[in-house]
Amino acid sequence: MITRSRLFLIGLLIAAGILTSFKIPMASSQGVVIVAKRIEGVLPVADVTAAEWEEATAVSVPLSAQIVAKPVLPETNIKEINVRALYNDEQIAFLVEWADETKNDSTIRVQDFSDAVAIQFPLVDGQPFFCMGQQGGNVNIWHWKADWQAKLAARQDVDTVYPNMYVDGYTFADESAGAAAPVESYEDINYVPALAVGNLLAAPVPATPVEDLIAGSFGSLTSQPADMQNVSGYGEYNNGKWRVIFVRDRTNAETEDAQFETGKVYSLAFAAWDGANGERNGQKSTSQWVSLELEGAPEAETETETTTPSTAPVGPSGERPSSANTLEGLPYIFVPMLIVVVLILGIGAVLFLISKLPDKK
């Protein structure tokens, strides 16, 4: 005998099966979208308080602790960041802001770790795993580091932290400078092999506080060669808050660099580290994928794009959406949902009628 409770359970299982087959979640939320504001002239690449940044809408991006790859740090300190974006004909720039009670920009001692923030872009269609990508789904990472920023302002070395330490004389260095001898004075590369092979960490002064990297899963993070380090940046700490600028040319010839054209929707994700909390490497706060759009292409650029042969529909401003975005819109969202609702109501009606049939004796 089929009781009403059994009918209800059967109905739930059928509804869940329909939702699963249509890949429709039981609940969803509006995605986070960062809209890059187009401006004329030079981008404010070294001024975190420039008036141009106020023209771009600040978007709050939530973060949570990375708990997939060990060792994990379940309680990370940075829970959200605010992001703005600007672009012009040549470059794109991001301003990332977050609250931090302490400024940590020295990693001379082994127990010290740097504040940092990173932006990640997929290098494949779709969205690979938001933490470092995956095999076959590489990501391009821009990693700003507070200690690299500090090195650009003043030299940091062991004697900076321990000014009274004892140092033997090195005949291959600048003897008159002693412990303060710069790395450039070491003429014999046998004593600076990391610098000789182009290791960015061995550079006495980095060219930029942002490291340009590639990853394709945990443990695969690789810095791009020195001649491909093309992301600039600037960070400033004030009143308990970090403000960090990332800037790069919108397009280039590098196959392992993210490219930014108008009329498309891009994915990006963020990570942040609080050095005071011992956060480093995979012990960090991360976001899910969010979207990036470049607003309003200029007329000439729009006309060029629309003359390109394509079967994709043309948007209201003349640009053609990317393949990842052509299915977006009200019909794509509501038609499958309407079909599912009608099916569920039909199944419910059938089950209701069955429940009203007289029981067999």
C-alpha positions as CSV (number, residue, x, y, z in Angstrom):
1,M,0.0,0.0,0.0
2,I,1.3,3.5,-1.0
3,T,0.8,5.9,1.9
4,R,0.8,9.6,1.6
5,S,4.2,9.9,3.3
6,R,5.7,7.5,0.7
7,L,4.1,9.4,-2.1
8,F,5.6,12.6,-0.7
9,L,9.1,11.0,-0.6
10,I,8.7,9.6,-4.1
11,G,7.7,13.1,-5.3
12,L,10.8,14.7,-3.7
13,L,13.1,12.1,-5.3
14,I,11.6,12.7,-8.7
15,A,11.9,16.4,-8.3
16,A,15.5,16.1,-7.2
17,G,16.2,13.9,-10.2
18,I,14.7,16.5,-12.6
19,L,16.6,19.4,-11.1
20,T,19.9,17.3,-11.3
21,S,19.3,16.4,-14.9
22,F,18.7,20.0,-15.8
23,K,21.7,21.1,-13.7
24,I,19.6,23.6,-11.9
25,P,20.5,24.3,-8.2
26,M,17.9,24.4,-5.5
27,A,19.1,27.9,-4.6
28,S,21.3,30.4,-6.3
29,S,22.7,33.9,-5.7
30,Q,23.6,36.9,-7.9
31,G,27.2,36.6,-9.1
32,V,29.7,39.3,-8.2
33,V,30.5,41.5,-11.2
34,I,33.4,44.0,-11.3
35,V,32.9,46.7,-14.0
36,A,36.1,48.3,-15.2
37,K,35.5,52.0,-15.8
38,R,36.9,53.4,-19.1
39,I,38.8,56.7,-18.7
40,E,40.7,58.9,-21.1
41,G,44.4,59.6,-20.5
42,V,46.9,58.0,-18.2
43,L,45.8,55.5,-15.5
44,P,46.7,56.4,-11.8
45,V,49.2,53.6,-11.5
46,A,51.0,55.0,-8.4
47,D,48.3,56.9,-6.6
48,V,45.9,54.9,-4.5
49,T,43.9,58.1,-3.6
50,A,43.6,59.5,-7.2
51,A,40.2,60.9,-8.1
52,E,39.9,58.5,-11.0
53,W,39.5,55.6,-8.7
54,E,36.3,57.2,-7.3
55,E,34.8,57.0,-10.8
56,A,34.9,53.2,-10.6
57,T,32.4,51.3,-8.5
58,A,33.9,49.5,-5.6
59,V,32.8,45.8,-5.3
60,S,33.1,43.8,-2.1
61,V,34.4,40.3,-2.7
62,P,34.1,37.8,0.2
63,L,37.1,35.6,1.1
64,S,37.4,32.5,3.2
65,A,40.2,30.3,4.3
66,Q,41.8,27.8,1.8
67,I,41.1,24.4,3.4
68,V,41.7,22.1,0.4
69,A,45.5,21.7,0.3
70,K,47.5,20.9,3.4
71,P,48.8,22.5,5.5
72,V,45.7,24.6,6.1
73,L,45.0,27.5,8.4
74,P,41.3,27.4,9.2
75,E,41.2,30.8,10.8
76,T,42.5,33.4,8.4
77,N,42.1,37.1,9.1
78,I,41.0,38.7,5.8
79,K,37.3,38.2,5.2
80,E,36.7,40.5,2.3
81,I,38.4,42.9,-0.1
82,N,37.1,45.9,-2.1
83,V,38.0,46.0,-5.8
84,R,37.8,48.7,-8.4
85,A,39.0,48.6,-12.0
86,L,40.0,51.2,-14.6
87,Y,41.2,50.9,-18.2
88,N,42.1,53.0,-21.2
89,D,43.2,52.1,-24.7
90,E,46.4,50.5,-23.6
91,Q,46.2,49.3,-20.0
92,I,44.0,47.9,-17.3
93,A,44.4,48.5,-13.6
94,F,42.9,47.2,-10.4
95,L,42.8,48.8,-7.0
96,V,42.4,46.2,-4.2
97,E,41.7,47.4,-0.6
98,W,41.4,45.5,2.7
99,A,41.6,46.2,6.4
100,D,44.7,45.0,8.3
101,E,45.6,45.8,11.8
102,T,49.4,45.5,11.3
103,K,51.8,46.3,8.5
104,N,54.0,43.3,7.7
105,D,56.5,44.1,5.0
106,S,59.7,42.4,6.2
107,T,60.6,38.8,5.8
108,I,64.3,38.9,6.9
109,R,63.7,36.8,10.0
110,V,62.5,33.3,9.5
111,Q,59.5,33.9,11.8
112,D,58.2,36.8,9.8
113,F,55.8,36.7,6.9
114,S,54.6,39.4,4.5
115,D,51.2,40.8,3.8
116,A,50.2,40.1,0.2
117,V,47.3,40.0,-2.3
118,A,46.9,38.2,-5.6
119,I,44.6,38.2,-8.6
120,Q,44.1,35.1,-10.7
121,F,42.8,34.8,-14.3
122,P,42.0,31.5,-16.1
123,L,44.0,30.8,-19.3
124,V,41.3,28.4,-20.7
125,D,37.7,28.7,-21.6
126,G,35.4,28.2,-18.6
127,Q,36.5,28.3,-14.9
128,P,39.1,25.8,-13.6
129,F,39.5,25.2,-9.9
130,F,39.5,28.6,-8.2
131,C,42.6,27.6,-6.1
132,M,45.6,27.6,-8.4
133,G,43.7,26.1,-11.4
134,Q,44.0,22.4,-12.3
135,Q,45.7,20.1,-14.8
136,G,44.7,21.2,-18.3
137,G,43.3,24.4,-16.8
138,N,46.2,26.9,-16.2
139,V,45.8,30.2,-14.5
140,N,47.8,33.5,-14.7
141,I,48.5,34.9,-11.2
142,W,49.5,38.5,-10.3
143,H,51.0,38.4,-6.8
144,W,51.8,41.6,-5.0
145,K,54.0,41.3,-1.9
146,A,54.5,44.0,0.8
147,D,58.1,43.0,1.4
148,W,58.9,43.4,-2.3
149,Q,57.3,46.8,-2.1
150,A,59.5,47.7,0.9
151,K,62.6,46.6,-0.9
152,L,61.9,49.2,-3.6
153,A,61.9,52.0,-1.0
154,A,64.9,50.9,1.0
155,R,67.4,48.0,1.1
156,Q,66.6,45.2,3.5
157,D,69.0,42.6,4.7
158,V,69.9,40.7,7.9
159,D,71.9,43.6,9.2
160,T,68.7,45.7,8.9
161,V,67.1,43.6,11.6
162,Y,70.3,42.8,13.5
163,P,72.5,45.8,13.2
164,N,75.0,44.6,15.8
165,M,75.6,41.2,14.3
166,Y,79.2,39.9,13.5
167,V,80.1,39.3,9.9
168,D,83.3,37.7,8.6
169,G,85.0,39.5,5.7
170,Y,84.2,38.4,2.3
171,T,87.0,39.0,-0.2
172,F,84.6,38.8,-3.1
173,A,82.4,41.6,-1.8
174,D,82.9,45.3,-1.1
175,E,85.1,45.0,2.0
176,S,84.7,48.7,2.9
177,A,80.9,48.3,3.1
178,G,81.0,45.2,5.2
179,A,77.6,43.7,5.9
180,A,75.9,46.4,4.0
181,A,77.6,45.5,0.8
182,P,74.9,45.2,-2.0
183,V,74.5,42.0,-3.9
184,E,75.6,43.8,-7.0
185,S,79.1,43.9,-5.6
186,Y,79.5,40.1,-5.6
187,E,81.3,39.7,-8.8
188,D,81.8,35.9,-8.6
189,I,78.5,34.2,-9.6
190,N,79.6,31.1,-7.7
191,Y,78.5,32.9,-4.5
192,V,75.2,34.1,-5.9
193,P,74.0,31.2,-8.0
194,A,70.2,32.0,-7.6
195,L,70.8,35.5,-8.9
196,A,72.9,34.1,-11.8
197,V,70.0,31.8,-13.0
198,G,67.4,34.6,-12.8
199,N,65.6,33.7,-9.6
200,L,63.5,36.7,-8.8
201,L,63.7,36.1,-5.1
202,A,67.5,36.6,-5.2
203,A,67.3,40.0,-6.9
204,P,68.6,42.7,-4.5
205,V,65.8,45.0,-5.7
206,P,62.8,43.7,-7.6
207,A,61.8,45.5,-10.7
208,T,58.2,45.5,-9.5
209,P,56.4,44.5,-6.3
210,V,54.2,42.1,-8.4
211,E,55.3,38.7,-9.4
212,D,53.7,37.3,-12.6
213,L,53.1,33.5,-12.3
214,I,51.5,30.5,-13.9
215,A,49.8,27.6,-12.1
216,G,48.0,24.5,-13.1
217,S,47.1,22.8,-9.7
218,F,48.6,22.8,-6.3
219,G,52.4,22.5,-6.3
220,S,52.8,23.8,-9.8
221,L,53.2,27.5,-9.2
222,T,55.9,28.8,-11.5
223,S,57.2,32.3,-11.9
224,Q,57.4,33.6,-15.5
225,P,60.9,34.4,-16.8
226,A,62.3,37.8,-15.9
227,D,61.7,39.2,-19.4
228,M,58.0,38.2,-19.2
229,Q,57.4,39.9,-15.8
230,N,55.2,42.6,-17.3
231,V,52.8,43.4,-14.4
232,S,53.5,46.6,-12.4
233,G,52.1,47.5,-9.1
234,Y,52.1,49.8,-6.1
235,G,51.0,49.4,-2.5
236,E,50.4,51.8,0.3
237,Y,49.5,51.2,4.0
238,N,47.6,53.9,5.9
239,N,45.2,54.0,8.8
240,G,44.9,50.2,9.2
241,K,44.3,49.6,5.5
242,W,46.2,48.3,2.5
243,R,45.6,49.8,-0.9
244,V,47.3,48.0,-3.8
245,I,47.3,48.8,-7.5
246,F,47.9,46.2,-10.2
247,V,48.5,47.4,-13.8
248,R,49.4,45.8,-17.1
249,D,48.9,46.3,-20.8
250,R,45.5,45.0,-21.8
251,T,46.9,42.7,-24.5
252,N,50.3,41.3,-25.5
253,A,51.9,38.5,-27.4
254,E,52.5,36.2,-24.4
255,T,50.4,33.0,-24.6
256,E,50.5,32.6,-20.8
257,D,49.2,36.0,-20.0
258,A,45.5,36.9,-19.5
259,Q,44.3,39.2,-22.3
260,F,41.6,41.9,-21.9
261,E,39.3,43.0,-24.7
262,T,36.0,44.9,-24.6
263,G,32.8,43.1,-25.2
264,K,33.7,40.0,-23.2
265,V,33.1,38.8,-19.7
266,Y,36.1,37.5,-17.8
267,S,36.6,35.5,-14.7
268,L,39.0,36.3,-11.9
269,A,39.6,35.3,-8.3
270,F,41.5,36.8,-5.4
271,A,43.7,35.7,-2.6
272,A,45.1,37.6,0.4
273,W,47.6,37.0,3.2
274,D,48.0,38.5,6.6
275,G,51.6,38.1,7.6
276,A,50.9,38.8,11.3
277,N,48.7,35.7,11.4
278,G,51.5,33.5,10.0
279,E,49.7,33.3,6.6
280,R,51.9,32.3,3.7
281,N,51.8,30.0,0.6
282,G,48.6,28.0,0.7
283,Q,47.6,29.3,4.1
284,K,45.6,32.2,2.8
285,S,42.1,33.6,2.2
286,T,40.6,33.0,-1.2
287,S,37.5,34.0,-3.1
288,Q,35.4,32.1,-5.6
289,W,35.4,33.2,-9.2
290,V,33.9,36.6,-9.9
291,S,33.2,38.3,-13.2
292,L,34.9,41.3,-14.9
293,E,33.5,43.4,-17.6
294,L,35.1,46.3,-19.5
295,E,32.4,49.0,-19.9
296,G,31.6,50.9,-23.1
297,A,34.0,50.3,-26.0
298,P,34.8,53.5,-28.1
299,E,33.0,53.8,-31.4
300,A,35.9,52.9,-33.6
301,E,36.7,49.8,-31.6
302,T,33.0,48.7,-31.7
303,E,32.8,49.2,-35.4
304,T,35.9,47.0,-35.9
305,E,34.5,44.3,-33.8
306,T,31.1,44.2,-35.5
307,T,32.6,43.9,-39.0
308,T,34.2,40.6,-38.0
309,P,32.2,37.7,-39.4
310,S,30.4,36.0,-36.7
311,T,27.1,34.2,-36.0
312,A,27.0,35.5,-32.4
313,P,24.3,38.0,-31.5
314,V,25.3,41.6,-31.3
315,G,24.7,43.4,-28.0
316,P,22.9,46.8,-27.6
317,S,26.2,48.7,-27.8
318,G,27.4,46.8,-30.8
319,E,29.9,44.5,-29.2
320,R,29.7,40.7,-29.6
321,P,29.6,38.7,-26.4
322,S,32.1,36.0,-25.8
323,S,31.2,32.3,-26.3
324,A,31.0,32.0,-22.5
325,N,28.4,34.7,-22.4
326,T,26.1,34.0,-25.4
327,L,23.7,31.9,-23.5
328,E,23.1,34.5,-20.8
329,G,19.8,36.3,-20.7
330,L,16.2,35.9,-19.5
331,P,15.2,33.1,-21.9
332,Y,18.1,30.9,-20.8
333,I,17.4,31.5,-17.1
334,F,13.6,31.2,-17.0
335,V,12.6,28.7,-19.8
336,P,14.3,25.7,-18.1
337,M,13.0,26.7,-14.7
338,L,9.4,27.0,-16.2
339,I,9.7,23.5,-17.7
340,V,10.9,22.1,-14.4
341,V,8.1,23.8,-12.4
342,V,5.5,22.5,-14.9
343,L,6.9,18.9,-14.6
344,I,6.9,19.0,-10.8
345,L,3.4,20.4,-10.6
346,G,2.3,17.6,-13.1
347,I,3.9,14.9,-11.0
348,G,2.4,16.4,-7.8
349,A,-1.1,16.3,-9.4
350,V,-0.7,12.7,-10.5
351,L,0.5,11.7,-7.0
352,F,-2.4,13.5,-5.5
353,L,-4.9,11.7,-7.7
354,I,-3.3,8.4,-6.8
355,S,-3.6,9.1,-3.1
356,K,-7.3,9.7,-3.6
357,L,-7.9,6.3,-5.1
358,P,-9.7,3.9,-2.8
359,D,-7.4,1.5,-0.9
360,K,-7.5,-2.1,-2.0
361,K,-8.9,-4.4,0.7
